[in-house]
């Protein structure tokens, strides 16, 4: 890993201390996802107010509560590992808040596109990372990611809206591209500061080229999701 | 009831049609409480952001989700009664939204005082009304009202804060008085337009003097709650 040029070598997966580094990466992943779920609660509960009727508002609020349940599962796991959840989540608060602040939906359809595209991107990223960590935490992460019915609802609603009114396509496609741009930008901020996760990625099958394969898989699935919504990726 | 002077007699509890009027009052109560719980979700999930740390934020978010569960129970009950929940809740949306808009907390302590004082007032009112309706709905309303652990937490936090810093007492006492003022004002708006609930009240033990007894019981419990918080009613 020396070619990556971390001067103090602190985060390198040297032969002598692979476990400490893997543990640090695992904690980072669980904590980032845990804060992601808490901020998802916050964002979705706010979006609920954009719903066109009370039944829709309650359905979106319910989706927010599902995210909160995930948050609690992940915080419990961190505590079980002997980690202070508050401290572990702290490094990810600013980047996630910035992402949500910069992608605050102004309409019900924008909030649905964000639910589908944003959650999809995050889920793809965490699923890829889960392949690289120990089985118990992998199961927890996959369980938390699987349990999201709101995305199918969002896709159905957006597709129906753009079919009924094709003039919406351009603006919502632009919105989808802005979401992916912000997501990539904030993820880079985090990775730049969290060596352990970057190390875990590089230590995966294929090393550096494995990372670029991962990026192209995530990008390709993003395009599929945009197409599902009837939007141009 | 003729002394109340409803010219068309539509809402009077005449001997010939007590059931229709009682059913209308019951639907109004369940629907007002149902929308109250949905707007409580909205308000509490917003207040969660005022929490001083992530654990507090998750705890407040969890309290919001408990309110949403209550909302779903009440909506299910309305649907079981053959009532369209959306239509039944509609008459109460404006008054409850106005209450929350006018009492938006600007600090964590204000949000806690609101949780304790506002929920307490609402619970007292619905508990009094529950005595006047049929047993199955009464049980549901009492169940929904009982299940609120957040209030004890709020009382503890506020009391500790004013004990540590008595200078807070004046401003928070004023805030508590403003909350009760707005609650009474918005309840009056609703009662003025919903004859059925007013009729139910008047038909209770004691008639008109029963209503004033009820008001004084609610006021006295409100003063007790203010004292619990260490505030001046």
Contacts between the chains, C-beta under 8 A, distances in Angstrom:
chain1	res1	chain2	res2	distance
A	35	B	54	7.3
A	38	B	54	6.6
A	38	B	57	6.7
A	38	B	58	6.0
A	38	B	61	7.2
A	41	B	45	7.3
A	41	B	48	7.9
A	41	B	61	5.3
A	42	B	45	7.3
A	42	B	48	6.9
A	42	B	49	6.6
A	42	B	61	7.6
A	45	B	41	7.3
A	45	B	42	7.3
A	45	B	45	3.7
A	45	B	46	7.6
A	45	B	61	7.6
A	45	B	64	6.9
A	46	B	45	7.5
A	46	B	46	7.4
A	48	B	41	7.9
A	48	B	42	6.9
A	49	B	42	6.6
A	53	B	86	6.2
A	54	B	35	7.3
A	54	B	38	6.6
A	54	B	85	7.4
A	54	B	86	5.4
A	54	B	89	5.8
A	54	B	93	7.8
A	55	B	85	7.5
A	55	B	86	6.2
A	57	B	38	6.6
A	58	B	38	6.0
A	58	B	68	6.9
A	58	B	71	6.1
A	58	B	72	6.8
A	58	B	75	7.1
A	61	B	38	7.2
A	61	B	41	5.3
A	61	B	42	7.6
A	61	B	45	7.6
A	61	B	68	5.1
A	62	B	68	6.4
A	62	B	72	7.6
A	64	B	45	6.9
A	64	B	65	7.8
A	65	B	64	7.8
A	65	B	65	3.9
A	65	B	68	5.9
A	68	B	58	7.0
A	68	B	61	5.1
A	68	B	62	6.4
A	68	B	65	5.9
A	71	B	58	6.1
A	72	B	58	6.8
A	72	B	62	7.6
A	75	B	58	7.1
A	85	B	54	7.4
A	85	B	55	7.5
A	86	B	53	6.1
A	86	B	54	5.4
A	86	B	55	6.2
A	89	B	54	5.8
A	93	B	54	7.8
